[in-house]
Amino acid sequence: MAVSFLLEGKVALVTGGSQGIGEAIARAFAAAGSHVVVAARGEGKAASVAESIASSGGRAEALRLDVADPASVSAAFKTIVEKHGKLDILVNNAGITDDGLILRMSKESWDKVLATDLTGVFLCAQEAAKVMLKKRVPGRIVNITSVVGLMGNPGQTNYAAAKAGVIGFTKALAREIGSRGITVNAVAPGYVETSMTDGLSEDQKKSLVGQIVLGRLGTADDVAGAVVYLASDAAAYVTGTCLNVSGGLYIG
Ligand SMILES: NC(=O)c1ccc[n+]([C@@H]2O[C@H](COP(=O)([O-])OP(=O)(O)OC[C@H]3O[C@@H](n4cnc5c(N)ncnc54)[C@H](OP(=O)(O)O)[C@@H]3O)[C@@H](O)[C@H]2O)c1
């Protein structure tokens, strides 16, 4: 059988698909042939991404979803199953930061980041596993973590804890549902130019680039390529791994 990176006939959900890395993943999935559900809290932005994909010949729809809200997650999965009868691929991409040094970090800031970046991954993966197991699809779950979860970063104890948690979660879930043909992997981007990193000053960017082996910040498409691979048949024998897409910022 030929190696295939295509996603023809697949239904994929990309959380946080309305901009940045999630949008690039949604566009790459549609280009690979899958139907993409572009989900975010802001339905307007998700709808314009879905419309833009459709206008260039892809298949996409928008869905309102707050990954930190269990009722919203369960409603979103119900909608997908009612409409498509299955879910083949889940990309847990939605994420936020709320940086601060430990002495000044509020419990609210800690809870907010953990709720979206870690509990949101649990809630969506749990719903996806239910659907994939019931429909007996060889499902794919890809969790977007960060090199910050592997190497730490001052001012991001909440984010680093959440993202390191995602890696442990990925490994445990891979062991739990692998026997049913579902793979679970993580992708750890380094510094990628999106609204999340807009706040970096030119000096900070220059200093970061100095630490990156490949000599540049990442693009959202750099990350999307890794996610398409893990979602495709080409990665059928890959599970429980964390693929580092940081241009060599972190080499573990
Ligand atoms: N940019 C980087 O350098 C970098 C590096 C490593 C890892 N990452 C990770 O990559 C992922 C995407 O980052 P990005 O840079 O593309 O961020 P971004 O441009 O800020 O986009 C975040 C996306 O997540 C959505 N979102 C946020 N909270 C949500 C929630 N509770 N429920 C549903 N959707 C939610 C946002 O839409 P709404 O606000 O409308 O919901 C938006 O679509 C994140 O998990 C991030 O931690 C990014």
The ligand as an SDF file (V2000), in Angstrom:
LIG
                    3D

 48 52  0  0  0  0  0  0  0  0999 V2000
    2.1980   30.8610   18.9420 N   0  0  0  0  0  0  0  0  0  0  0  0
    3.1480   30.1630   19.5180 C   0  0  0  0  0  0  0  0  0  0  0  0
    4.3310   30.5640   19.5430 O   0  0  0  0  0  0  0  0  0  0  0  0
    2.8520   28.8370   20.1560 C   0  0  0  0  0  0  0  0  0  0  0  0
    3.9400   28.0640   20.5920 C   0  0  0  0  0  0  0  0  0  0  0  0
    3.7120   26.8390   21.1840 C   0  0  0  0  0  0  0  0  0  0  0  0
    2.4190   26.3730   21.3370 C   0  0  0  0  0  0  0  0  0  0  0  0
    1.3670   27.1470   20.9110 N   0  0  0  0  0  0  0  0  0  0  0  0
    0.0250   26.5970   21.1130 C   0  0  0  0  0  0  0  0  0  0  0  0
   -0.6330   26.5340   19.8490 O   0  0  0  0  0  0  0  0  0  0  0  0
   -2.0400   26.7030   20.0440 C   0  0  0  0  0  0  0  0  0  0  0  0
   -2.5460   27.8130   19.1430 C   0  0  0  0  0  0  0  0  0  0  0  0
   -1.8180   29.0000   19.4570 O   0  0  0  0  0  0  0  0  0  0  0  0
   -1.8800   30.3140   18.5510 P   0  0  0  0  0  0  0  0  0  0  0  0
   -0.5770   30.9740   18.6930 O   0  0  0  0  0  0  0  0  0  0  0  0
   -2.4170   29.9890   17.2170 O   0  0  0  0  0  0  0  0  0  0  0  0
   -2.9440   31.1500   19.3950 O   0  0  0  0  0  0  0  0  0  0  0  0
   -3.9760   32.2950   18.9640 P   0  0  0  0  0  0  0  0  0  0  0  0
   -3.5750   32.9470   17.6840 O   0  0  0  0  0  0  0  0  0  0  0  0
   -4.1420   33.1290   20.1950 O   0  0  0  0  0  0  0  0  0  0  0  0
   -5.3240   31.4660   18.7040 O   0  0  0  0  0  0  0  0  0  0  0  0
   -5.9440   30.7830   19.7590 C   0  0  0  0  0  0  0  0  0  0  0  0
   -7.2060   30.1370   19.2250 C   0  0  0  0  0  0  0  0  0  0  0  0
   -7.8180   29.4160   20.3080 O   0  0  0  0  0  0  0  0  0  0  0  0
   -9.1730   29.8610   20.4370 C   0  0  0  0  0  0  0  0  0  0  0  0
   -9.5430   29.7170   21.8560 N   0  0  0  0  0  0  0  0  0  0  0  0
   -8.9930   30.3160   22.9360 C   0  0  0  0  0  0  0  0  0  0  0  0
   -9.6300   29.9160   24.0560 N   0  0  0  0  0  0  0  0  0  0  0  0
  -10.5990   29.0440   23.6610 C   0  0  0  0  0  0  0  0  0  0  0  0
  -11.5760   28.2910   24.3390 C   0  0  0  0  0  0  0  0  0  0  0  0
  -11.7310   28.3610   25.6880 N   0  0  0  0  0  0  0  0  0  0  0  0
  -12.3940   27.4760   23.6360 N   0  0  0  0  0  0  0  0  0  0  0  0
  -12.2720   27.3990   22.2820 C   0  0  0  0  0  0  0  0  0  0  0  0
  -11.3700   28.0940   21.5740 N   0  0  0  0  0  0  0  0  0  0  0  0
  -10.5360   28.9070   22.2670 C   0  0  0  0  0  0  0  0  0  0  0  0
   -9.1930   31.2870   19.8980 C   0  0  0  0  0  0  0  0  0  0  0  0
  -10.4660   31.7110   19.4490 O   0  0  0  0  0  0  0  0  0  0  0  0
  -11.5620   32.4000   20.4480 P   0  0  0  0  0  0  0  0  0  0  0  0
  -10.7960   33.3790   21.2810 O   0  0  0  0  0  0  0  0  0  0  0  0
  -12.5650   33.0090   19.5330 O   0  0  0  0  0  0  0  0  0  0  0  0
  -12.1240   31.2800   21.2330 O   0  0  0  0  0  0  0  0  0  0  0  0
   -8.2370   31.1330   18.7220 C   0  0  0  0  0  0  0  0  0  0  0  0
   -8.9160   30.5590   17.6280 O   0  0  0  0  0  0  0  0  0  0  0  0
   -2.2270   26.9700   21.5340 C   0  0  0  0  0  0  0  0  0  0  0  0
   -2.5620   25.7710   22.2000 O   0  0  0  0  0  0  0  0  0  0  0  0
   -0.8600   27.4540   21.9730 C   0  0  0  0  0  0  0  0  0  0  0  0
   -0.6410   27.2470   23.3390 O   0  0  0  0  0  0  0  0  0  0  0  0
    1.5610   28.3600   20.3160 C   0  0  0  0  0  0  0  0  0  0  0  0
  1  2  1  0
  2  3  2  0
  2  4  1  0
  4  5  1  0
  4 48  2  0
  5  6  2  0
  6  7  1  0
  7  8  2  0
  8  9  1  0
  8 48  1  0
  9 10  1  0
  9 46  1  0
 10 11  1  0
 11 12  1  0
 11 44  1  0
 12 13  1  0
 13 14  1  0
 14 15  2  0
 14 16  1  0
 14 17  1  0
 17 18  1  0
 18 19  2  0
 18 20  1  0
 18 21  1  0
 21 22  1  0
 22 23  1  0
 23 24  1  0
 23 42  1  0
 24 25  1  0
 25 26  1  0
 25 36  1  0
 26 27  1  0
 26 35  1  0
 27 28  2  0
 28 29  1  0
 29 30  1  0
 29 35  2  0
 30 31  1  0
 30 32  2  0
 32 33  1  0
 33 34  2  0
 34 35  1  0
 36 37  1  0
 36 42  1  0
 37 38  1  0
 38 39  2  0
 38 40  1  0
 38 41  1  0
 42 43  1  0
 44 45  1  0
 44 46  1  0
 46 47  1  0
M  CHG  2   8   1  16  -1
M  END
$$$$
